């Protein structure tokens, strides 16, 4: 089981702040593909990965990051401001 957290407009499109899911995904990219296959709202939220950032266990990373042993994955838009 892994906790998946959604922030800002990602949360708005999916309609949940977080969920706990069972996954066989080996990487963040594979997890995204699993999520996109669930429902249209997920497909919409993950339609443009260049507009998203991801953190695994609170460490900013890339979509090719492994999920082995991860407890949490968070998706959010790029931070702006200063």
N, C-alpha and C positions, 0 to 999 in steps of 0.2 A: 504494500500500500504506500501511496505517496500523496502528500498534500500538494494541491495545485492552487496557487493564489493568482487572482486577477485584479489589476489596478486600473484606475482611470477609465478611459473609453473601452478598454478590453472588458472590464467588469460590466459596463453598461450594455455592451453588445451580447455578452453571454448571460447576464442576468444573475450572476452569483459572485460573491466576493472570494469564495474558496470552495473547494470540494476535495474529498479524499477518494482517490481512484485506484483501481487495480490495473496495472499495466505490465506488458511484456516488453516495452520499449527499452532499447539499449542506449539511446541518445535522446537529447531534447527534440531533435528533428523528428524522430520516430514517434515520440509522444505527441507532437503537434499533429502528425498525420493521423494518429488514432483519434485525437480530439476532433479534427476536421471531419472525420467520417461519422461522428456521432449524430450531429444535427446541423441544419443550416446556420444556426446562430454561431456555432463554433467555426464553421467554414468561413463565415463573414469576418469574424474576429481575427482569424489567422490567414486571411487572404493575401496580406502583404507583409511578409516577415521583415522587410527592410524598415517597416514602421514600428517594429517591436524590439524590446530588449528582454533579456532573460537572465535570471539569477538561479543558481542551484545551491541550495543550503546557504542562501544569503550572500553568495559570491557571484559577482557579475561574470558572465561567461558567454560562449557562443552556442549556436544551435546544434553544433556537432559535438557538444560536451557529453561525456558519458553520464548515465544515470545510476551506475552501479553503486549501491549503498546510499543513494540520495534519499533524503526524507522530505524535501520540499523543493518545488519549482515555482518560481514567480514570473509572471509575464506583465510587462508594463511598457508604456510609450517612452521614448527617449526623454531624459530630463532636460528642461530648459531653464533659463534664468541664471542668476548669479548671486 
